[in-house]
Amino acid sequence: SEEKLVCLYKGEIVYLSDDSPSVRVPRIGEILLRTQVITPGQLEEALAEQRETKQYLGEVLVKKGVVSTEDLKTALGTQTLEGLYDLFLLKEGTFEFHMNEIPDALKEGVQKSLPIALNTNSVIMEGLRQIDEWSVIQKRITTFDEVFKRIDVMEAGPTDASGLLLDMVNGARPVKDLFKSYPGSRFECAKKLCEFLDKGFIRALTAEECHALAREQSEARQFAQAAAYLQFTAQLSPEDASLFEELGEALSSAYQDGASKAAFLNALRAISRFSAFAGS
């Protein structure tokens, strides 16, 4: 189960938290990285210091002079907005309302020193607009585990963020991985991928291609990459227990034990469904 918390003050949205296992809401470091405010090296150095000091990552980055407080506040706003827009995509859920409760994150640390305030009406209007566009996007990008490869023959791609994204489409990175590097929101990234599909610049790998590539990567002991291919392949064939078993083995070899157990559980479910069908 997933739990999301939205905090409002005087009618404006001031905080959002998301404990979703799928980690759809990007982390602050990820946002600062994809908007090119910090470099990968600066992020790694700050994360190492964070592990030692137990401070918030934003506090570490500001203290080191790597980012300004304004940069950090902008990143916090972006993080909150993306999490809010994800709420509009939920098909079902239960809601609880609590009055006069203040999350711990607003009592201390970065969120207290750099408060944000988002206009609720504006968020709702944009969220509703995105719902309409996502319904179109999801007909082209069936899952964020889908893998695309570049097939255009242009000598040079666009020089803006579109060109950066086109360069990242390499037949190995799933869509959810592209989200982490694209200097914009996941919604903008997905829209741009659909544009590339329409223009014939990219195409999706087939299930057969992904399965073959997964086996190649496993033989090369590149288990994390093998798992990325198998995630997509297994979703296309949810009744094939053997695919989930392969996925579980790849994830286990990549030391992703929690995800590995989930894959093996899906394999057992597939076997149970087949047994029930065969016996009917």
C-alpha positions in Angstrom: 0.0 0.0 0.0 1.1 3.6 -0.6 0.5 6.6 1.6 0.7 10.2 0.6 0.4 13.2 2.8 -0.6 16.7 1.6 -0.4 19.6 4.0 -2.3 22.8 3.4 -2.0 26.1 5.2 -4.4 29.0 4.6 -5.7 27.3 1.5 -2.2 26.8 -0.1 -0.2 23.6 -0.5 2.9 23.7 1.6 4.1 20.2 1.8 3.8 16.7 0.3 5.4 13.4 1.3 5.2 10.1 -0.6 6.3 6.7 0.8 5.3 4.9 -2.5 7.5 1.8 -3.1 7.8 2.8 -6.7 9.4 6.1 -5.6 7.7 8.1 -8.4 8.4 11.4 -6.7 11.9 12.4 -7.6 14.4 13.2 -4.8 15.8 16.7 -4.3 19.3 15.6 -5.5 17.8 14.1 -8.6 15.9 17.3 -9.5 19.0 19.5 -8.9 21.0 17.1 -11.0 18.6 17.0 -14.0 18.3 20.8 -14.0 22.1 21.0 -14.1 22.3 23.0 -10.9 24.8 20.4 -9.5 27.1 17.8 -11.1 27.1 14.1 -10.4 30.3 14.5 -8.5 28.9 17.2 -6.3 25.9 15.1 -5.6 28.0 12.0 -4.6 30.2 14.1 -2.3 27.1 15.7 -0.6 25.5 12.2 -0.2 28.6 10.9 1.4 28.6 13.8 3.9 24.9 13.4 4.5 25.4 9.7 5.5 28.0 10.9 8.1 26.2 13.9 9.5 22.6 12.7 9.1 21.6 16.1 7.9 19.2 16.8 5.1 20.8 16.7 1.7 19.6 20.2 0.9 21.2 21.5 4.1 24.5 19.9 3.1 24.5 21.3 -0.4 23.7 24.8 0.9 26.4 24.7 3.6 29.0 23.6 1.1 28.0 26.5 -1.2 27.1 24.2 -4.0 23.5 25.5 -4.4 21.8 28.7 -3.3 18.8 28.7 -1.0 16.7 29.9 -4.0 17.9 26.9 -6.1 16.9 24.6 -3.2 13.5 26.3 -2.8 12.8 25.9 -6.5 13.7 22.2 -6.4 11.4 21.7 -3.4 8.5 23.3 -5.3 9.2 21.1 -8.3 9.3 18.0 -6.2 6.0 18.9 -4.5 4.3 19.7 -7.8 5.4 16.4 -9.5 4.1 14.5 -6.5 0.8 16.3 -6.6 0.3 15.7 -10.3 0.9 12.0 -9.6 -2.1 12.0 -7.3 -4.4 12.9 -10.3 -3.4 9.6 -12.0 -4.5 7.4 -9.1 -7.6 5.2 -10.1 -8.7 4.5 -6.5 -7.8 5.3 -2.9 -9.1 6.3 0.5 -8.8 9.7 2.0 -8.4 11.0 5.6 -8.5 14.6 6.7 -6.7 15.7 9.9 -7.0 19.2 11.3 -4.1 21.1 13.0 -1.5 18.5 12.4 2.0 19.6 11.4 4.4 17.1 9.8 7.8 16.8 11.5 9.5 17.9 8.3 7.8 21.4 8.7 9.0 21.7 12.2 12.7 21.5 11.4 15.2 21.4 8.6 15.0 22.6 5.1 11.2 22.7 4.8 10.9 25.0 7.8 13.6 27.4 6.7 12.5 27.4 3.0 8.7 27.2 3.1 6.8 26.8 -0.1 3.2 27.8 -0.9 1.5 26.6 -4.0 -1.8 27.9 -5.2 -4.3 25.0 -4.8 -6.6 26.1 -7.7 -3.6 26.4 -10.1 -2.4 22.9 -9.1 -5.9 21.4 -9.7 -6.3 23.0 -13.1 -2.9 21.8 -14.3 -3.5 18.4 -12.8 -6.8 18.0 -14.7 -5.1 19.2 -17.9 -2.3 16.6 -17.5 -4.9 13.8 -16.9 -6.2 14.4 -20.4 -2.7 14.4 -21.9 -1.6 11.4 -19.9 -4.5 9.3 -21.4 -3.0 10.0 -24.8 0.6 9.4 -23.7 -0.2 6.0 -22.1 -1.5 4.7 -25.4 2.1 5.2 -26.8 4.1 4.5 -23.6 2.4 1.5 -22.0 4.7 1.3 -19.0 7.6 3.3 -17.5 9.6 0.1 -17.8 9.4 0.3 -21.6 12.8 0.6 -23.4 13.2 2.6 -26.6 16.0 2.8 -29.1 17.0 5.6 -31.5 16.4 4.9 -35.2 16.7 8.3 -36.8 19.5 9.0 -39.2 20.0 12.7 -38.4 23.6 13.8 -38.3 22.9 15.9 -35.3 19.9 16.1 -33.1 18.4 19.2 -31.5 20.7 21.2 -29.2 18.2 21.9 -26.5 16.8 19.5 -23.9 15.1 17.5 -26.7 18.6 16.7 -28.1 19.8 15.6 -24.7 16.8 13.2 -24.3 17.3 11.8 -27.8 20.9 11.1 -26.9 19.8 9.2 -23.8 17.5 6.9 -25.8 20.0 4.1 -26.3 18.1 0.9 -26.2 19.2 0.2 -22.6 17.6 2.8 -20.4 13.9 2.3 -19.4 11.6 5.3 -19.5 11.7 5.6 -15.7 15.5 6.0 -15.9 15.2 8.7 -18.5 12.9 10.6 -16.1 15.8 10.9 -13.7 18.1 12.6 -16.2 15.8 14.7 -18.3 16.0 18.4 -17.3 12.2 18.7 -16.8 9.2 17.0 -15.3 8.3 13.4 -16.1 5.2 14.7 -17.9 7.4 16.8 -20.2 9.8 13.9 -20.8 7.0 11.5 -21.7 5.4 14.1 -24.1 8.8 14.5 -25.8 9.2 10.8 -26.2 5.8 10.6 -27.9 6.9 13.3 -30.2 10.0 11.3 -31.1 7.8 8.3 -31.8 5.5 10.3 -34.1 8.5 11.6 -36.0 10.0 8.2 -36.3 13.1 9.1 -34.4 12.7 6.2 -31.9 10.9 2.9 -31.5 10.1 0.6 -28.6 12.1 -2.7 -28.2 9.9 -5.7 -28.6 9.5 -8.3 -25.9 11.6 -10.7 -27.8 14.4 -8.2 -28.2 14.3 -7.3 -24.5 14.4 -11.0 -23.5 17.4 -11.7 -25.8 19.2 -8.7 -24.5 18.4 -9.7 -20.9 20.1 -13.1 -21.4 23.1 -11.4 -23.0 23.5 -9.1 -20.0 23.1 -12.0 -17.6 25.8 -13.9 -19.3 28.0 -10.8 -19.1 27.1 -10.6 -15.4 25.4 -7.2 -15.9 22.5 -8.2 -13.8 21.0 -4.8 -13.1 20.7 -4.1 -16.8 19.3 -7.6 -17.4 16.6 -6.9 -14.8 15.7 -3.7 -16.5 15.0 -5.6 -19.7 13.1 -8.3 -17.9 10.9 -5.8 -16.0 9.4 -4.8 -19.3 9.3 -8.2 -20.8 7.5 -9.7 -17.8 4.9 -7.0 -17.8 4.0 -7.8 -21.4 3.5 -11.5 -20.5 2.1 -11.5 -17.0 1.1 -15.2 -17.3 4.6 -16.4 -18.0 6.0 -17.6 -14.7 9.4 -18.3 -16.2 10.0 -14.6 -17.0 9.3 -13.6 -13.4 11.7 -16.3 -12.2 14.4 -15.0 -14.5 13.6 -11.5 -13.3 13.8 -12.6 -9.7 17.2 -14.3 -10.3 18.6 -11.2 -12.0 17.4 -8.9 -9.2 18.8 -11.2 -6.6 22.2 -11.2 -8.4 22.0 -7.4 -8.5 21.5 -7.4 -4.7 18.0 -6.0 -5.0 16.4 -8.5 -2.5 13.1 -6.8 -1.9 12.3 -6.5 -5.7 13.6 -10.1 -6.2 11.1 -11.5 -3.7 8.3 -9.6 -5.3 9.3 -11.1 -8.7 9.3 -14.6 -7.4 5.9 -14.0 -5.7 4.6 -12.9 -9.1 5.9 -16.1 -10.6 4.0 -18.2 -8.0 0.8 -16.2 -8.8 1.3 -16.9 -12.5 1.7 -20.6 -11.8 -1.4 -20.6 -9.5 -3.5 -18.8 -12.2 -2.4 -21.4 -14.8 -3.2 -24.3 -12.5 -6.6 -22.9 -11.7 -7.3 -22.4 -15.4 -6.0 -25.9 -16.3 -8.2 -27.5 -13.7 -11.4 -25.7 -14.7 
